Amino acid sequence: MDYAALKTAVEDYVENTFSATDFATMTKLAEQRIYNSVQLPALRKNVTGTLTQGTPYLSAPTDFLSVFSLAVISGGEYSFLLNKDVNFIRESFPNPTTQGVPKYYALFGPDSSNPDELTLILGPTPSAALSAELHYFYYPESIVTAGTSWLGDNFDSVLFNAVLVEAARFMKQEPDIVAETDKQYVQSLTLLKNLGDGKNRQDAYRSGQVRTQVI
């Protein structure tokens, strides 16, 4: 289901028409709700780069939301870093000049010169310009601007129902209608979670990832 088909289907279902701006807003809110409810392989990216010797910080990509995994590569071998908090990094490596092969990372916060850019802090500080590989979650381009999306092509039921929820609220429908619409959305989302957090994630290397038992 592409964006035009989604708009037609929703308007036919609720027997109402929406302006282009209003429907775009509802769709983007629906996507955000879905993307923050289930972790899909389609929402992950992979980038490689080089750590800077003597610098304990690593800039995250501009579309970064959260880390899936971070590894340093030395001699062709991958060493996956453990996710900790900033307090742990500061306590374990109080002197940033102490260098070595990083074993831990933490989300440090926005870059002081660019509030929209997040940085990761490494411990210990890299002792060499090692290669690094980051797998991370991101928001894909909205179906509103792209015309199509993974959700629209592979799981349009959850996108359709999520937009219906936003439409019901926009139209200020009766509470029982809103509740029933939300119920249908939750049912379709459960099927998507069965795929994204269940079938696609039963053999995770480390705990901490969202996992749903497949029924």
Backbone torsions as a table, in degrees:
resi	resn	phi	psi	omega
1	MET	NA	119.1	177.7
2	ASP	-88.0	-179.1	-173.5
3	TYR	-64.9	-41.3	-179.7
4	ALA	-63.0	-41.8	179.3
5	ALA	-67.1	-36.3	178.2
6	LEU	-63.0	-46.6	-179.6
7	LYS	-62.0	-43.2	178.8
8	THR	-63.2	-44.1	-178.0
9	ALA	-64.2	-43.9	-179.1
10	VAL	-65.9	-45.9	-179.2
11	GLU	-64.4	-37.6	176.6
12	ASP	-65.3	-39.1	-176.5
13	TYR	-68.4	-43.1	-177.0
14	VAL	-92.5	-3.6	179.3
15	GLU	55.3	49.9	179.3
16	ASN	-153.2	156.5	176.2
17	THR	-114.9	149.5	-178.2
18	PHE	-124.1	149.5	174.5
19	SER	-67.3	159.6	-179.5
20	ALA	-58.7	-40.3	-178.7
21	THR	-67.2	-46.1	-178.5
22	ASP	-64.7	-42.3	-178.5
23	PHE	-69.0	-36.1	177.3
24	ALA	-62.1	-42.1	179.0
25	THR	-63.2	-45.6	179.3
26	MET	-61.1	-41.2	-178.6
27	THR	-66.5	-42.8	179.9
28	LYS	-66.1	-38.0	176.0
29	LEU	-64.5	-39.6	178.5
30	ALA	-64.1	-43.3	178.7
31	GLU	-62.3	-44.4	-179.4
32	GLN	-60.9	-40.6	178.5
33	ARG	-61.0	-44.3	-178.8
34	ILE	-67.2	-47.9	-175.0
35	TYR	-64.6	-22.1	177.9
36	ASN	-97.6	6.2	179.3
37	SER	-109.7	-20.0	-177.7
38	VAL	-146.0	143.9	179.8
39	GLN	-102.8	109.7	-176.7
40	LEU	-106.2	143.7	174.4
41	PRO	-55.6	-29.4	-179.9
42	ALA	-69.3	-11.2	-179.9
43	LEU	-101.6	13.6	-179.4
44	ARG	-111.6	146.8	174.3
45	LYS	-125.6	161.9	178.3
46	ASN	-131.6	126.5	176.6
47	VAL	-132.5	150.8	176.2
48	THR	-121.2	152.5	179.5
49	GLY	-162.0	-167.1	-177.8
50	THR	-127.8	129.5	175.8
51	LEU	-72.1	152.3	179.0
52	THR	-98.5	123.1	179.4
53	GLN	-59.2	131.1	178.1
54	GLY	83.7	0.6	179.1
55	THR	-116.2	118.3	-175.8
56	PRO	-82.9	3.2	-175.3
57	TYR	-112.4	147.4	178.1
58	LEU	-131.7	123.0	-179.4
59	SER	-73.6	135.8	176.9
60	ALA	-85.1	154.6	176.5
61	PRO	-59.9	157.5	-175.6
62	THR	-66.2	-25.7	179.9
63	ASP	-99.5	18.1	-176.6
64	PHE	-68.6	136.4	172.2
65	LEU	-114.6	-51.6	179.4
66	SER	-158.2	160.2	-177.7
67	VAL	-84.0	136.0	168.4
68	PHE	-95.9	-47.2	174.0
69	SER	-161.3	153.4	177.3
70	LEU	-137.0	128.8	-178.2
71	ALA	-133.7	147.5	169.4
72	VAL	-103.4	145.8	-175.5
73	ILE	-117.3	120.1	179.5
74	SER	-135.1	122.7	-179.0
75	GLY	63.0	28.8	-179.8
76	GLY	81.0	-0.4	-178.8
77	GLU	-103.7	138.5	179.8
78	TYR	-92.8	132.5	172.7
79	SER	-122.9	111.8	-176.3
80	PHE	-83.1	130.5	-177.5
81	LEU	-81.1	149.8	178.0
82	LEU	-89.4	138.1	-179.7
83	ASN	-82.1	121.2	177.7
84	LYS	-128.8	-176.9	173.5
85	ASP	-101.7	169.9	-176.0
86	VAL	-61.4	-36.5	179.6
87	ASN	-58.5	-41.2	179.4
88	PHE	-63.5	-44.7	-179.2
89	ILE	-61.9	-45.2	-178.1
90	ARG	-66.4	-38.6	-178.8
91	GLU	-72.4	-40.9	-176.9
92	SER	-76.2	-32.2	-177.8
93	PHE	-130.8	70.4	-175.2
94	PRO	-65.0	-24.2	179.6
95	ASN	-105.3	107.7	-177.8
96	PRO	-61.1	-16.6	179.9
97	THR	-79.4	-10.6	174.3
98	THR	-71.6	117.0	-172.7
99	GLN	-114.3	158.3	178.5
100	GLY	175.9	-169.4	176.1
101	VAL	-81.2	120.5	-177.0
102	PRO	-56.5	138.5	177.0
103	LYS	-118.2	-18.5	-175.8
104	TYR	-134.8	158.8	173.4
105	TYR	-145.7	158.8	175.9
106	ALA	-147.8	151.2	174.5
107	LEU	-74.9	114.1	-172.6
108	PHE	-85.1	-42.2	-179.8
109	GLY	134.9	-174.6	-178.6
110	PRO	-64.8	148.1	173.5
111	ASP	-69.7	136.1	-176.0
112	SER	-61.0	-31.4	-178.9
113	SER	-89.5	-13.9	-179.8
114	ASN	-144.7	93.7	-175.9
115	PRO	-59.1	-20.7	-178.7
116	ASP	-86.0	-7.3	-176.9
117	GLU	-106.7	121.3	179.5
118	LEU	-88.0	154.4	177.5
119	THR	-128.5	154.2	174.0
120	LEU	-108.5	144.4	175.3
121	ILE	-107.8	138.5	-175.1
122	LEU	-111.4	150.1	175.8
123	GLY	-139.8	127.9	-7.1
124	PRO	-73.2	176.0	176.2
125	THR	-61.5	134.0	-178.4
126	PRO	-54.7	133.9	179.3
127	SER	-95.0	-2.4	-179.8
128	ALA	-155.8	166.1	178.6
129	ALA	-80.8	71.2	-177.3
130	LEU	-78.0	150.6	173.7
131	SER	-75.6	148.3	179.4
132	ALA	-136.2	149.1	178.2
133	GLU	-129.1	123.6	-177.1
134	LEU	-115.6	123.5	169.4
135	HIS	-103.1	130.2	-175.3
136	TYR	-146.4	159.2	176.2
137	PHE	-90.6	147.0	-179.2
138	TYR	-150.5	164.3	172.2
139	TYR	-85.7	120.1	175.3
140	PRO	-71.2	167.1	178.3
141	GLU	-59.8	135.6	-177.9
142	SER	-63.9	147.1	175.0
143	ILE	-61.6	-21.5	179.3
144	VAL	-62.0	-43.0	-178.1
145	THR	-95.7	-30.1	-178.3
146	ALA	-84.3	-24.8	-177.8
147	GLY	90.5	-35.6	176.9
148	THR	-136.1	164.8	177.3
149	SER	-157.3	168.9	177.9
150	TRP	-60.4	-42.5	179.5
151	LEU	-61.8	-46.5	-179.1
152	GLY	-63.3	-34.7	-178.0
153	ASP	-82.6	-31.2	-170.6
154	ASN	-116.8	-24.4	-177.7
155	PHE	-148.7	59.4	-174.8
156	ASP	-67.7	-19.2	-179.0
157	SER	-62.7	-42.2	-178.5
158	VAL	-71.5	-35.7	177.4
159	LEU	-68.1	-43.2	179.0
160	PHE	-59.9	-48.1	-178.4
161	ASN	-68.4	-34.1	178.1
162	ALA	-66.6	-39.4	177.6
163	VAL	-68.5	-35.6	177.1
164	LEU	-60.9	-37.7	177.8
165	VAL	-61.3	-46.9	179.4
166	GLU	-65.1	-37.5	179.8
167	ALA	-65.8	-40.9	179.5
168	ALA	-61.4	-40.5	179.0
169	ARG	-71.1	-39.1	179.3
170	PHE	-61.8	-39.2	-178.1
171	MET	-83.6	-2.8	-178.8
172	LYS	54.4	48.4	179.3
173	GLN	-71.1	167.3	-178.5
174	GLU	-60.0	146.9	-177.9
175	PRO	-54.2	-36.3	-179.1
176	ASP	-68.8	-33.3	177.3
177	ILE	-70.5	-43.3	177.4
178	VAL	-59.9	-43.2	-179.1
179	ALA	-63.9	-42.4	179.8
180	GLU	-67.3	-40.1	177.8
181	THR	-62.7	-43.2	178.7
182	ASP	-64.7	-35.8	178.3
183	LYS	-62.2	-43.4	178.5
184	GLN	-64.8	-37.1	177.0
185	TYR	-63.5	-45.8	-179.4
186	VAL	-61.1	-38.8	179.1
187	GLN	-64.2	-43.6	179.1
188	SER	-70.2	-35.1	177.6
189	LEU	-65.9	-35.6	178.1
190	THR	-59.9	-40.2	177.8
191	LEU	-65.0	-39.2	179.1
192	LEU	-67.8	-40.6	177.5
193	LYS	-65.2	-31.9	177.1
194	ASN	-61.5	-31.1	177.3
195	LEU	-84.1	-56.9	-172.6
196	GLY	-70.3	-44.6	-177.4
197	ASP	-100.4	-0.1	-178.8
198	GLY	-115.6	-82.1	-175.1
199	LYS	-60.1	-34.9	-178.5
200	ASN	-85.6	0.0	-176.2
201	ARG	-148.6	69.6	178.0
202	GLN	-112.9	-9.8	-176.9
203	ASP	-128.1	41.6	-177.7
204	ALA	-61.8	140.4	-177.8
205	TYR	-67.8	-38.3	179.8
206	ARG	-125.9	151.4	176.1
207	SER	-75.8	171.5	-179.2
208	GLY	107.8	-21.2	176.8
209	GLN	-81.4	150.3	178.2
210	VAL	-67.4	126.8	178.3
211	ARG	-136.1	133.7	179.8
212	THR	-116.4	133.9	178.5
213	GLN	-68.4	129.7	179.7
214	VAL	-83.3	125.8	-179.3
215	ILE	-97.0	NA	NA
